[in-house]
Amino acid sequence: MHSEDFAGTGVVWSRTTINIAVGDHVPPYTVAYIDLDNGPRMLAHVAGENVDVGARVRLVGLTPGGDPCVEEVHR
């Protein structure tokens, strides 16, 4: 195995809002599958407001638990 670099931007393929506590995550919170511009599909938490399927997003960092976090790119 070796590391790869991928774009920090992509498009929302699907999303859901979770309304039950899972681990340390406090509900409600939204997760989305993101099709990265030059790479794979990844699961990420959504920062801020919900995003629609097809929305452009960018990686903004990691959650305290180390999960990727994205936010919508506003034009």
Backbone as XML, in Angstrom:
<?xml version="1.0"?>
<chain id="A" units="angstrom">
  <residue number="1" name="MET">
    <atom name="N" x="0.846" y="-1.173" z="0.000"/>
    <atom name="CA" x="0.000" y="0.000" z="0.000"/>
    <atom name="C" x="0.890" y="1.234" z="0.000"/>
  </residue>
  <residue number="2" name="HIS">
    <atom name="N" x="0.361" y="2.272" z="-0.624"/>
    <atom name="CA" x="1.040" y="3.558" z="-0.614"/>
    <atom name="C" x="-0.009" y="4.668" z="-0.615"/>
  </residue>
  <residue number="3" name="SER">
    <atom name="N" x="0.403" y="5.831" z="-0.184"/>
    <atom name="CA" x="-0.545" y="6.937" z="-0.093"/>
    <atom name="C" x="-0.776" y="7.551" z="-1.476"/>
  </residue>
  <residue number="4" name="GLU">
    <atom name="N" x="-1.934" y="8.180" z="-1.621"/>
    <atom name="CA" x="-2.316" y="8.872" z="-2.854"/>
    <atom name="C" x="-2.830" y="10.253" z="-2.485"/>
  </residue>
  <residue number="5" name="ASP">
    <atom name="N" x="-2.689" y="11.183" z="-3.396"/>
    <atom name="CA" x="-3.243" y="12.523" z="-3.223"/>
    <atom name="C" x="-4.441" y="12.689" z="-4.156"/>
  </residue>
  <residue number="6" name="PHE">
    <atom name="N" x="-5.536" y="13.228" z="-3.598"/>
    <atom name="CA" x="-6.743" y="13.469" z="-4.383"/>
    <atom name="C" x="-7.182" y="14.907" z="-4.179"/>
  </residue>
  <residue number="7" name="ALA">
    <atom name="N" x="-7.998" y="15.392" z="-5.093"/>
    <atom name="CA" x="-8.527" y="16.748" z="-4.989"/>
    <atom name="C" x="-9.337" y="16.901" z="-3.706"/>
  </residue>
  <residue number="8" name="GLY">
    <atom name="N" x="-9.365" y="18.097" z="-3.180"/>
    <atom name="CA" x="-10.174" y="18.377" z="-2.004"/>
    <atom name="C" x="-11.553" y="18.877" z="-2.359"/>
  </residue>
  <residue number="9" name="THR">
    <atom name="N" x="-11.965" y="18.668" z="-3.615"/>
    <atom name="CA" x="-13.277" y="19.128" z="-4.064"/>
    <atom name="C" x="-13.994" y="17.986" z="-4.773"/>
  </residue>
  <residue number="10" name="GLY">
    <atom name="N" x="-15.326" y="18.087" z="-4.804"/>
    <atom name="CA" x="-16.105" y="17.064" z="-5.480"/>
    <atom name="C" x="-17.575" y="17.405" z="-5.498"/>
  </residue>
  <residue number="11" name="VAL">
    <atom name="N" x="-18.392" y="16.384" z="-5.788"/>
    <atom name="CA" x="-19.842" y="16.544" z="-5.939"/>
    <atom name="C" x="-20.542" y="15.542" z="-5.019"/>
  </residue>
  <residue number="12" name="VAL">
    <atom name="N" x="-21.606" y="15.985" z="-4.360"/>
    <atom name="CA" x="-22.382" y="15.114" z="-3.472"/>
    <atom name="C" x="-23.122" y="14.072" z="-4.305"/>
  </residue>
  <residue number="13" name="TRP">
    <atom name="N" x="-22.873" y="12.803" z="-4.008"/>
    <atom name="CA" x="-23.539" y="11.696" z="-4.692"/>
    <atom name="C" x="-24.821" y="11.316" z="-3.941"/>
  </residue>
  <residue number="14" name="SER">
    <atom name="N" x="-24.758" y="11.298" z="-2.601"/>
    <atom name="CA" x="-25.932" y="11.056" z="-1.759"/>
    <atom name="C" x="-25.651" y="11.629" z="-0.384"/>
  </residue>
  <residue number="15" name="ARG">
    <atom name="N" x="-26.710" y="11.809" z="0.399"/>
    <atom name="CA" x="-26.531" y="12.323" z="1.763"/>
    <atom name="C" x="-27.679" y="11.878" z="2.643"/>
  </residue>
  <residue number="16" name="THR">
    <atom name="N" x="-27.431" y="11.881" z="3.949"/>
    <atom name="CA" x="-28.485" y="11.566" z="4.905"/>
    <atom name="C" x="-28.203" y="12.306" z="6.205"/>
  </residue>
  <residue number="17" name="THR">
    <atom name="N" x="-29.260" y="12.630" z="6.931"/>
    <atom name="CA" x="-29.138" y="13.242" z="8.249"/>
    <atom name="C" x="-29.441" y="12.178" z="9.288"/>
  </residue>
  <residue number="18" name="ILE">
    <atom name="N" x="-28.555" y="12.054" z="10.241"/>
    <atom name="CA" x="-28.664" y="11.027" z="11.280"/>
    <atom name="C" x="-29.208" y="11.679" z="12.541"/>
  </residue>
  <residue number="19" name="ASN">
    <atom name="N" x="-30.259" y="11.081" z="13.096"/>
    <atom name="CA" x="-30.952" y="11.655" z="14.251"/>
    <atom name="C" x="-30.807" y="10.834" z="15.520"/>
  </residue>
  <residue number="20" name="ILE">
    <atom name="N" x="-29.851" y="9.912" z="15.551"/>
    <atom name="CA" x="-29.578" y="9.148" z="16.761"/>
    <atom name="C" x="-28.096" y="9.282" z="17.088"/>
  </residue>
  <residue number="21" name="ALA">
    <atom name="N" x="-27.761" y="9.166" z="18.350"/>
    <atom name="CA" x="-26.356" y="9.256" z="18.750"/>
    <atom name="C" x="-25.622" y="7.993" z="18.324"/>
  </residue>
  <residue number="22" name="VAL">
    <atom name="N" x="-24.472" y="8.190" z="17.700"/>
    <atom name="CA" x="-23.603" y="7.085" z="17.321"/>
    <atom name="C" x="-22.218" y="7.440" z="17.835"/>
  </residue>
  <residue number="23" name="GLY">
    <atom name="N" x="-21.722" y="6.673" z="18.797"/>
    <atom name="CA" x="-20.427" y="7.001" z="19.388"/>
    <atom name="C" x="-20.482" y="8.372" z="20.032"/>
  </residue>
  <residue number="24" name="ASP">
    <atom name="N" x="-19.493" y="9.203" z="19.714"/>
    <atom name="CA" x="-19.419" y="10.553" z="20.270"/>
    <atom name="C" x="-20.152" y="11.593" z="19.431"/>
  </residue>
  <residue number="25" name="HIS">
    <atom name="N" x="-20.770" y="11.178" z="18.324"/>
    <atom name="CA" x="-21.460" y="12.124" z="17.448"/>
    <atom name="C" x="-22.805" y="12.512" z="18.056"/>
  </residue>
  <residue number="26" name="VAL">
    <atom name="N" x="-23.038" y="13.814" z="18.150"/>
    <atom name="CA" x="-24.273" y="14.335" z="18.732"/>
    <atom name="C" x="-25.253" y="14.641" z="17.594"/>
  </residue>
  <residue number="27" name="PRO">
    <atom name="N" x="-26.447" y="14.028" z="17.618"/>
    <atom name="CA" x="-27.416" y="14.264" z="16.547"/>
    <atom name="C" x="-28.069" y="15.634" z="16.682"/>
  </residue>
  <residue number="28" name="PRO">
    <atom name="N" x="-28.651" y="16.144" z="15.607"/>
    <atom name="CA" x="-28.592" y="15.580" z="14.262"/>
    <atom name="C" x="-27.291" y="15.986" z="13.576"/>
  </residue>
  <residue number="29" name="TYR">
    <atom name="N" x="-26.794" y="15.135" z="12.701"/>
    <atom name="CA" x="-25.639" y="15.471" z="11.874"/>
    <atom name="C" x="-25.814" y="14.815" z="10.517"/>
  </residue>
  <residue number="30" name="THR">
    <atom name="N" x="-25.180" y="15.410" z="9.526"/>
    <atom name="CA" x="-25.338" y="14.960" z="8.151"/>
    <atom name="C" x="-24.029" y="14.379" z="7.640"/>
  </residue>
  <residue number="31" name="VAL">
    <atom name="N" x="-24.135" y="13.260" z="6.943"/>
    <atom name="CA" x="-22.998" y="12.668" z="6.249"/>
    <atom name="C" x="-23.365" y="12.547" z="4.777"/>
  </residue>
  <residue number="32" name="ALA">
    <atom name="N" x="-22.343" y="12.544" z="3.926"/>
    <atom name="CA" x="-22.582" y="12.480" z="2.489"/>
    <atom name="C" x="-21.491" y="11.672" z="1.812"/>
  </residue>
  <residue number="33" name="TYR">
    <atom name="N" x="-21.872" y="10.972" z="0.741"/>
    <atom name="CA" x="-20.880" y="10.366" z="-0.138"/>
    <atom name="C" x="-20.514" y="11.421" z="-1.171"/>
  </residue>
  <residue number="34" name="ILE">
    <atom name="N" x="-19.212" y="11.638" z="-1.335"/>
    <atom name="CA" x="-18.689" y="12.651" z="-2.233"/>
    <atom name="C" x="-17.896" y="11.972" z="-3.338"/>
  </residue>
  <residue number="35" name="ASP">
    <atom name="N" x="-18.209" y="12.280" z="-4.584"/>
    <atom name="CA" x="-17.393" y="11.847" z="-5.718"/>
    <atom name="C" x="-16.311" y="12.906" z="-5.900"/>
  </residue>
  <residue number="36" name="LEU">
    <atom name="N" x="-15.068" y="12.573" z="-5.492"/>
    <atom name="CA" x="-13.975" y="13.524" z="-5.625"/>
    <atom name="C" x="-13.689" y="13.789" z="-7.100"/>
  </residue>
  <residue number="37" name="ASP">
    <atom name="N" x="-13.236" y="14.998" z="-7.403"/>
    <atom name="CA" x="-13.018" y="15.396" z="-8.789"/>
    <atom name="C" x="-12.022" y="14.498" z="-9.515"/>
  </residue>
  <residue number="38" name="ASN">
    <atom name="N" x="-10.994" y="14.040" z="-8.838"/>
    <atom name="CA" x="-9.999" y="13.212" z="-9.518"/>
    <atom name="C" x="-9.703" y="11.930" z="-8.748"/>
  </residue>
  <residue number="39" name="GLY">
    <atom name="N" x="-10.751" y="11.388" z="-8.120"/>
    <atom name="CA" x="-10.484" y="10.203" z="-7.321"/>
    <atom name="C" x="-11.717" y="9.419" z="-6.977"/>
  </residue>
  <residue number="40" name="PRO">
    <atom name="N" x="-11.659" y="8.747" z="-5.848"/>
    <atom name="CA" x="-12.728" y="7.829" z="-5.450"/>
    <atom name="C" x="-13.927" y="8.544" z="-4.833"/>
  </residue>
  <residue number="41" name="ARG">
    <atom name="N" x="-14.916" y="7.759" z="-4.499"/>
    <atom name="CA" x="-16.071" y="8.224" z="-3.724"/>
    <atom name="C" x="-15.703" y="8.056" z="-2.258"/>
  </residue>
  <residue number="42" name="MET">
    <atom name="N" x="-15.985" y="9.069" z="-1.439"/>
    <atom name="CA" x="-15.647" y="9.001" z="-0.018"/>
    <atom name="C" x="-16.835" y="9.442" z="0.834"/>
  </residue>
  <residue number="43" name="LEU">
    <atom name="N" x="-16.862" y="8.966" z="2.071"/>
    <atom name="CA" x="-17.884" y="9.363" z="3.034"/>
    <atom name="C" x="-17.319" y="10.486" z="3.890"/>
  </residue>
  <residue number="44" name="ALA">
    <atom name="N" x="-18.103" y="11.552" z="4.088"/>
    <atom name="CA" x="-17.641" y="12.695" z="4.872"/>
    <atom name="C" x="-18.788" y="13.300" z="5.660"/>
  </residue>
  <residue number="45" name="HIS">
    <atom name="N" x="-18.465" y="13.934" z="6.755"/>
    <atom name="CA" x="-19.438" y="14.717" z="7.513"/>
    <atom name="C" x="-19.633" y="16.043" z="6.795"/>
  </residue>
  <residue number="46" name="VAL">
    <atom name="N" x="-20.829" y="16.630" z="6.935"/>
    <atom name="CA" x="-21.137" y="17.900" z="6.290"/>
    <atom name="C" x="-21.142" y="18.989" z="7.350"/>
  </residue>
  <residue number="47" name="ALA">
    <atom name="N" x="-20.315" y="20.014" z="7.148"/>
    <atom name="CA" x="-20.270" y="21.163" z="8.058"/>
    <atom name="C" x="-21.366" y="22.141" z="7.683"/>
  </residue>
  <residue number="48" name="GLY">
    <atom name="N" x="-21.946" y="22.774" z="8.675"/>
    <atom name="CA" x="-22.956" y="23.795" z="8.398"/>
    <atom name="C" x="-24.280" y="23.195" z="7.986"/>
  </residue>
  <residue number="49" name="GLU">
    <atom name="N" x="-24.921" y="23.854" z="7.029"/>
    <atom name="CA" x="-26.245" y="23.436" z="6.587"/>
    <atom name="C" x="-26.182" y="22.185" z="5.720"/>
  </residue>
  <residue number="50" name="ASN">
    <atom name="N" x="-27.327" y="21.535" z="5.556"/>
    <atom name="CA" x="-27.408" y="20.368" z="4.675"/>
    <atom name="C" x="-27.056" y="20.751" z="3.251"/>
  </residue>
  <residue number="51" name="VAL">
    <atom name="N" x="-26.605" y="19.790" z="2.501"/>
    <atom name="CA" x="-26.296" y="20.006" z="1.086"/>
    <atom name="C" x="-27.207" y="19.127" z="0.248"/>
  </residue>
  <residue number="52" name="ASP">
    <atom name="N" x="-27.453" y="19.549" z="-0.976"/>
    <atom name="CA" x="-28.274" y="18.773" z="-1.900"/>
    <atom name="C" x="-27.398" y="17.842" z="-2.721"/>
  </residue>
  <residue number="53" name="VAL">
    <atom name="N" x="-27.991" y="16.747" z="-3.185"/>
    <atom name="CA" x="-27.307" y="15.858" z="-4.117"/>
    <atom name="C" x="-26.953" y="16.685" z="-5.350"/>
  </residue>
  <residue number="54" name="GLY">
    <atom name="N" x="-25.735" y="16.554" z="-5.824"/>
    <atom name="CA" x="-25.262" y="17.316" z="-6.971"/>
    <atom name="C" x="-24.533" y="18.592" z="-6.609"/>
  </residue>
  <residue number="55" name="ALA">
    <atom name="N" x="-24.557" y="18.981" z="-5.327"/>
    <atom name="CA" x="-23.880" y="20.207" z="-4.899"/>
    <atom name="C" x="-22.364" y="20.033" z="-4.932"/>
  </residue>
  <residue number="56" name="ARG">
    <atom name="N" x="-21.653" y="21.110" z="-5.243"/>
    <atom name="CA" x="-20.193" y="21.124" z="-5.190"/>
    <atom name="C" x="-19.770" y="21.347" z="-3.743"/>
  </residue>
  <residue number="57" name="VAL">
    <atom name="N" x="-18.810" y="20.576" z="-3.270"/>
    <atom name="CA" x="-18.309" y="20.706" z="-1.911"/>
    <atom name="C" x="-16.788" y="20.707" z="-1.929"/>
  </residue>
  <residue number="58" name="ARG">
    <atom name="N" x="-16.208" y="21.151" z="-0.789"/>
    <atom name="CA" x="-14.760" y="21.099" z="-0.637"/>
    <atom name="C" x="-14.424" y="20.601" z="0.759"/>
  </residue>
  <residue number="59" name="LEU">
    <atom name="N" x="-13.312" y="19.928" z="0.865"/>
    <atom name="CA" x="-12.832" y="19.416" z="2.146"/>
    <atom name="C" x="-12.379" y="20.594" z="2.987"/>
  </residue>
  <residue number="60" name="VAL">
    <atom name="N" x="-12.868" y="20.660" z="4.244"/>
    <atom name="CA" x="-12.500" y="21.771" z="5.124"/>
    <atom name="C" x="-11.713" y="21.305" z="6.341"/>
  </residue>
  <residue number="61" name="GLY">
    <atom name="N" x="-11.472" y="20.029" z="6.453"/>
    <atom name="CA" x="-10.698" y="19.523" z="7.579"/>
    <atom name="C" x="-11.231" y="18.203" z="8.072"/>
  </residue>
  <residue number="62" name="LEU">
    <atom name="N" x="-10.947" y="17.930" z="9.337"/>
    <atom name="CA" x="-11.372" y="16.682" z="9.965"/>
    <atom name="C" x="-12.224" y="16.987" z="11.187"/>
  </residue>
  <residue number="63" name="THR">
    <atom name="N" x="-13.142" y="16.085" z="11.509"/>
    <atom name="CA" x="-13.919" y="16.203" z="12.743"/>
    <atom name="C" x="-12.987" y="15.891" z="13.913"/>
  </residue>
  <residue number="64" name="PRO">
    <atom name="N" x="-13.398" y="16.175" z="15.146"/>
    <atom name="CA" x="-12.566" y="15.810" z="16.289"/>
    <atom name="C" x="-12.235" y="14.309" z="16.331"/>
  </residue>
  <residue number="65" name="GLY">
    <atom name="N" x="-13.098" y="13.486" z="15.747"/>
    <atom name="CA" x="-12.852" y="12.048" z="15.699"/>
    <atom name="C" x="-11.972" y="11.617" z="14.530"/>
  </residue>
  <residue number="66" name="GLY">
    <atom name="N" x="-11.557" y="12.577" z="13.691"/>
    <atom name="CA" x="-10.671" y="12.273" z="12.582"/>
    <atom name="C" x="-11.351" y="11.955" z="11.266"/>
  </residue>
  <residue number="67" name="ASP">
    <atom name="N" x="-12.680" y="12.163" z="11.186"/>
    <atom name="CA" x="-13.413" y="11.910" z="9.944"/>
    <atom name="C" x="-13.325" y="13.125" z="9.025"/>
  </residue>
  <residue number="68" name="PRO">
    <atom name="N" x="-13.272" y="12.928" z="7.696"/>
    <atom name="CA" x="-13.259" y="14.060" z="6.769"/>
    <atom name="C" x="-14.540" y="14.892" z="6.917"/>
  </residue>
  <residue number="69" name="CYS">
    <atom name="N" x="-14.405" y="16.193" z="6.696"/>
    <atom name="CA" x="-15.541" y="17.105" z="6.808"/>
    <atom name="C" x="-15.537" y="18.025" z="5.587"/>
  </residue>
  <residue number="70" name="VAL">
    <atom name="N" x="-16.717" y="18.198" z="4.965"/>
    <atom name="CA" x="-16.854" y="19.036" z="3.776"/>
    <atom name="C" x="-17.897" y="20.117" z="4.010"/>
  </residue>
  <residue number="71" name="GLU">
    <atom name="N" x="-17.825" y="21.166" z="3.182"/>
    <atom name="CA" x="-18.860" y="22.191" z="3.166"/>
    <atom name="C" x="-19.158" y="22.545" z="1.733"/>
  </residue>
  <residue number="72" name="GLU">
    <atom name="N" x="-20.366" y="23.060" z="1.507"/>
    <atom name="CA" x="-20.785" y="23.422" z="0.150"/>
    <atom name="C" x="-19.979" y="24.597" z="-0.355"/>
  </residue>
  <residue number="73" name="VAL">
    <atom name="N" x="-19.627" y="24.559" z="-1.631"/>
    <atom name="CA" x="-18.935" y="25.662" z="-2.291"/>
    <atom name="C" x="-20.002" y="26.604" z="-2.812"/>
  </residue>
  <residue number="74" name="HIS">
    <atom name="N" x="-20.071" y="27.792" z="-2.256"/>
    <atom name="CA" x="-21.069" y="28.779" z="-2.708"/>
    <atom name="C" x="-20.456" y="29.616" z="-3.810"/>
  </residue>
  <residue number="75" name="ARG">
    <atom name="N" x="-21.226" y="29.805" z="-4.859"/>
    <atom name="CA" x="-20.713" y="30.561" z="-6.014"/>
    <atom name="C" x="-21.129" y="31.984" z="-5.952"/>
  </residue>
</chain>
